[in-house]
Amino acid sequence: MTIKHNDPLHGITLQTIVEYLVQEYGWEELSNLVNINCFKANPSVKSSLTFLRKTPWARTQVENLYLRTIN
């Protein structure tokens, strides 16, 4: 029996989401789409993950952008 999850982000790590968005948009465009400093000032995947894990509202914005991008 296979369990169907309603969460479209189930099994996708935050790192995978950030790396995908950086590859898709680049840091500059990403900072325009999600207005957070970790995408503007000396951006890196590591620093972005640290910030997003501590900041639920920003993580939600990034996850929503990812969902819009893949659909």
C-alpha positions as CSV (number, residue, x, y, z in Angstrom):
1,M,0.0,0.0,0.0
2,T,1.4,3.4,-1.0
3,I,0.8,6.4,1.2
4,K,-0.2,9.5,-0.8
5,H,1.0,12.8,0.8
6,N,-1.0,16.0,0.3
7,D,2.1,18.1,0.9
8,P,3.7,18.9,-2.5
9,L,7.0,19.6,-0.6
10,H,7.1,16.2,1.1
11,G,10.5,14.7,0.7
12,I,12.1,17.8,-0.8
13,T,14.8,19.4,1.3
14,L,15.2,23.1,1.8
15,Q,18.7,22.8,0.3
16,T,17.2,21.2,-2.8
17,I,14.7,24.1,-3.1
18,V,17.3,26.8,-2.7
19,E,19.7,25.2,-5.1
20,Y,17.0,24.7,-7.7
21,L,15.9,28.4,-7.4
22,V,19.4,29.7,-7.7
23,Q,20.0,27.6,-10.8
24,E,16.7,28.7,-12.3
25,Y,16.9,32.4,-11.5
26,G,20.4,33.3,-10.2
27,W,20.9,35.2,-7.0
28,E,20.1,38.6,-8.4
29,E,16.7,37.7,-9.8
30,L,16.0,35.5,-6.7
31,S,16.6,38.5,-4.5
32,N,14.1,40.5,-6.6
33,L,11.5,37.7,-6.3
34,V,12.0,37.1,-2.6
35,N,13.1,40.3,-0.9
36,I,15.5,39.0,1.8
37,N,19.0,40.1,2.5
38,C,20.5,36.6,2.5
39,F,19.8,36.6,-1.3
40,K,21.3,40.1,-1.8
41,A,24.4,40.5,0.4
42,N,27.2,38.0,-0.3
43,P,24.7,35.2,-1.0
44,S,25.5,31.5,-0.6
45,V,23.4,28.4,-0.2
46,K,24.8,27.8,3.3
47,S,24.0,31.3,4.6
48,S,20.6,31.2,3.0
49,L,19.7,27.8,4.6
50,T,20.8,29.1,8.0
51,F,18.5,32.2,7.7
52,L,15.6,30.3,6.2
53,R,15.6,27.6,8.9
54,K,15.3,30.4,11.6
55,T,12.8,32.6,9.7
56,P,9.4,30.9,9.0
57,W,7.9,33.7,7.0
58,A,10.9,33.8,4.6
59,R,11.0,30.1,4.2
60,T,7.3,30.1,3.3
61,Q,8.0,32.7,0.6
62,V,10.8,30.6,-0.8
63,E,8.8,27.4,-0.8
64,N,5.8,29.2,-2.5
65,L,8.1,30.5,-5.2
66,Y,9.5,27.0,-5.7
67,L,6.0,25.6,-6.1
68,R,5.0,28.3,-8.6
69,T,8.3,27.7,-10.5
70,I,7.9,23.9,-10.9
71,N,4.2,24.1,-11.9
